[in-house]
Amino acid sequence: MDFRECVIDCIADARLLETFNRNEVDPIGSDELLRVLRDQPSMLDSLPAPRRECVARFLLFVHSAVWRKFKLASARANAE
Protein backbone atom coordinates (compact mmCIF):
# COMPACT_ATOMS: atom_id res chain seq x y z
CA MET A 1 0.00 0.00 0.00
CA ASP A 2 1.27 3.45 -0.83
CA PHE A 3 0.24 6.76 0.73
CA ARG A 4 -2.27 7.54 -2.02
CA GLU A 5 -4.06 4.23 -1.46
CA CYS A 6 -4.02 4.90 2.27
CA VAL A 7 -5.63 8.31 1.75
CA ILE A 8 -8.35 6.85 -0.46
CA ASP A 9 -9.08 4.15 2.14
CA CYS A 10 -9.25 6.84 4.82
CA ILE A 11 -11.73 8.85 2.78
CA ALA A 12 -13.99 5.80 2.71
CA ASP A 13 -13.91 5.60 6.51
CA ALA A 14 -16.80 7.83 7.58
CA ARG A 15 -15.65 7.96 11.21
CA LEU A 16 -12.16 9.10 10.28
CA LEU A 17 -13.52 11.80 7.97
CA GLU A 18 -15.94 12.88 10.70
CA THR A 19 -13.06 13.14 13.17
CA PHE A 20 -11.13 15.34 10.74
CA ASN A 21 -14.15 17.53 10.02
CA ARG A 22 -14.79 18.29 13.70
CA ASN A 23 -12.15 21.01 13.59
CA GLU A 24 -13.01 22.34 10.16
CA VAL A 25 -15.07 25.50 9.67
CA ASP A 26 -16.18 24.25 6.25
CA PRO A 27 -16.21 20.43 6.44
CA ILE A 28 -15.06 18.47 3.43
CA GLY A 29 -17.08 15.57 2.07
CA SER A 30 -15.90 12.17 0.93
CA ASP A 31 -17.28 12.67 -2.58
CA GLU A 32 -15.35 15.90 -3.01
CA LEU A 33 -12.15 14.38 -1.66
CA LEU A 34 -12.43 11.29 -3.86
CA ARG A 35 -13.12 13.38 -6.94
CA VAL A 36 -10.11 15.59 -6.30
CA LEU A 37 -7.61 13.02 -5.06
CA ARG A 38 -8.51 9.91 -7.01
CA ASP A 39 -10.48 10.81 -10.11
CA GLN A 40 -9.34 14.29 -11.09
CA PRO A 41 -6.16 15.36 -9.25
CA SER A 42 -5.69 18.26 -11.69
CA MET A 43 -8.92 19.69 -10.27
CA LEU A 44 -7.04 20.56 -7.08
CA ASP A 45 -5.53 23.61 -8.77
CA SER A 46 -8.98 24.95 -9.62
CA LEU A 47 -10.30 24.78 -6.05
CA PRO A 48 -10.46 27.99 -4.06
CA ALA A 49 -7.52 28.48 -1.70
CA PRO A 50 -9.51 27.60 1.47
CA ARG A 51 -10.59 24.26 -0.06
CA ARG A 52 -7.03 23.46 -1.20
CA GLU A 53 -5.85 24.20 2.33
CA CYS A 54 -8.55 21.91 3.74
CA VAL A 55 -7.43 19.09 1.41
CA ALA A 56 -3.82 19.72 2.46
CA ARG A 57 -4.83 19.56 6.14
CA PHE A 58 -6.64 16.27 5.46
CA LEU A 59 -3.52 14.84 3.84
CA LEU A 60 -1.44 15.90 6.84
CA PHE A 61 -4.06 14.43 9.17
CA VAL A 62 -3.93 11.07 7.37
CA HIS A 63 -0.15 11.14 7.34
CA SER A 64 0.14 11.75 11.08
CA ALA A 65 -2.88 9.78 12.32
CA VAL A 66 -2.74 6.75 10.03
CA TRP A 67 0.19 6.48 7.62
CA ARG A 68 3.06 6.82 10.09
CA LYS A 69 1.47 4.29 12.44
CA PHE A 70 0.77 1.91 9.57
CA LYS A 71 4.36 2.08 8.34
CA LEU A 72 5.72 1.56 11.86
CA ALA A 73 3.47 -1.47 12.40
CA SER A 74 4.45 -2.86 8.99
CA ALA A 75 8.14 -2.46 9.79
CA ARG A 76 7.69 -4.21 13.12
CA ALA A 77 5.75 -7.07 11.53
CA ASN A 78 8.42 -7.51 8.86
CA ALA A 79 11.19 -7.50 11.48
CA GLU A 80 9.68 -10.44 13.32
Contact map, one row per residue, 1 for C-alpha under 8 A:
11101100000000000000000000000000000000000000000000000000000000000000000000000000
11111100000000000000000000000000000000000000000000000000000000000000000000000000
11111110000000000000000000000000000000000000000000000000000000100010000000000000
01111111000000000000000000000000000000000000000000000000000000000000000000000000
11111111100000000000000000000000000000000000000000000000000000000000000000000000
11111111110000000000000000000000000000000000000000000000000000000010000000000000
00111111111000000000000000000000000000000000000000000000001001000000000000000000
00011111111100000000000000000000010011000000000000000000000000000000000000000000
00001111111110000000000000000000000000000000000000000000000000000000000000000000
00000111111110011000000000000000000000000000000000000000000001000000000000000000
00000011111111011000000000000100110000000000000000000000000000000000000000000000
00000001111111000000000000000100000000000000000000000000000000000000000000000000
00000000111111111000000000000000000000000000000000000000000000000000000000000000
00000000001111111100000000000100000000000000000000000000000000000000000000000000
00000000000011111110000000000000000000000000000000000000000000000000000000000000
00000000011011111111000000000000000000000000000000000000000000000000000000000000
00000000011011111111100000001100000000000000000000000000000000000000000000000000
00000000000001111111110000000000000000000000000000000000000000000000000000000000
00000000000000111111111000000000000000000000000000000000000000000000000000000000
00000000000000011111111100000000000000000000000000000000010010000000000000000000
00000000000000001111111101110000000000000000000000000000000000000000000000000000
00000000000000000111111100100000000000000000000000000000000000000000000000000000
00000000000000000011111110000000000000000000000000000000000000000000000000000000
00000000000000000001111111100000000000000000000000000100000000000000000000000000
00000000000000000000001111100000000000000000000000000000000000000000000000000000
00000000000000000000100111110000000000000000000000000000000000000000000000000000
00000000000000000000110111111000000000000000000000000000000000000000000000000000
00000000000000000000100001111101100000000000000000000110000000000000000000000000
00000000000000001000000000111111100000000000000000000000000000000000000000000000
00000000001101001000000000011111110000000000000000000000000000000000000000000000
00000000000000000000000000001111111000000000000000000000000000000000000000000000
00000000000000000000000000011111111100000000000000000000000000000000000000000000
00000000001000000000000000011111111111000000000000000010000000000000000000000000
00000001001000000000000000000111111111100000000000000000000000000000000000000000
00000000000000000000000000000011111111111000000000000000000000000000000000000000
00000000000000000000000000000001111111111111000000000000000000000000000000000000
00000001000000000000000000000000111111111001000000000000000000000000000000000000
00000001000000000000000000000000111111111000000000000000000000000000000000000000
00000000000000000000000000000000011111111000000000000000000000000000000000000000
00000000000000000000000000000000001111111111000000000000000000000000000000000000
00000000000000000000000000000000001111111111000000000000000000000000000000000000
00000000000000000000000000000000000100011111110000000000000000000000000000000000
00000000000000000000000000000000000100011111111000000000000000000000000000000000
00000000000000000000000000000000000110011111111000010000000000000000000000000000
00000000000000000000000000000000000000000111111000010000000000000000000000000000
00000000000000000000000000000000000000000111111100000000000000000000000000000000
00000000000000000000000000000000000000000011111110110000000000000000000000000000
00000000000000000000000000000000000000000000011111110000000000000000000000000000
00000000000000000000000000000000000000000000001111111000000000000000000000000000
00000000000000000000000000000000000000000000000111111100000000000000000000000000
00000000000000000000000000000000000000000000001111111110000000000000000000000000
00000000000000000000000000000000000000000001101111111111000000000000000000000000
00000000000000000000000000000000000000000000000011111111100000000000000000000000
00000000000000000000000100010000000000000000000001111111110000000000000000000000
00000000000000000000000000010000100000000000000000111111111000000000000000000000
00000000000000000000000000000000000000000000000000011111111100000000000000000000
00000000000000000000000000000000000000000000000000001111111110000000000000000000
00000000000000000001000000000000000000000000000000000111111111000000000000000000
00000010000000000000000000000000000000000000000000000011111111100000000000000000
00000000000000000000000000000000000000000000000000000001111111110000000000000000
00000000000000000001000000000000000000000000000000000000111111111100000000000000
00000010010000000000000000000000000000000000000000000000011111111110000000000000
00100000000000000000000000000000000000000000000000000000001111111111000000000000
00000000000000000000000000000000000000000000000000000000000111111111100000000000
00000000000000000000000000000000000000000000000000000000000011111111100000000000
00000000000000000000000000000000000000000000000000000000000011111111110000000000
00100100000000000000000000000000000000000000000000000000000001111111111000000000
00000000000000000000000000000000000000000000000000000000000000111111111100000000
00000000000000000000000000000000000000000000000000000000000000011111111110000000
00000000000000000000000000000000000000000000000000000000000000000111111111000000
00000000000000000000000000000000000000000000000000000000000000000011111111100000
00000000000000000000000000000000000000000000000000000000000000000001111111110000
00000000000000000000000000000000000000000000000000000000000000000000111111111000
00000000000000000000000000000000000000000000000000000000000000000000011111111100
00000000000000000000000000000000000000000000000000000000000000000000001111111110
00000000000000000000000000000000000000000000000000000000000000000000000111111111
00000000000000000000000000000000000000000000000000000000000000000000000011111111
00000000000000000000000000000000000000000000000000000000000000000000000001111111
00000000000000000000000000000000000000000000000000000000000000000000000000111111
00000000000000000000000000000000000000000000000000000000000000000000000000011111
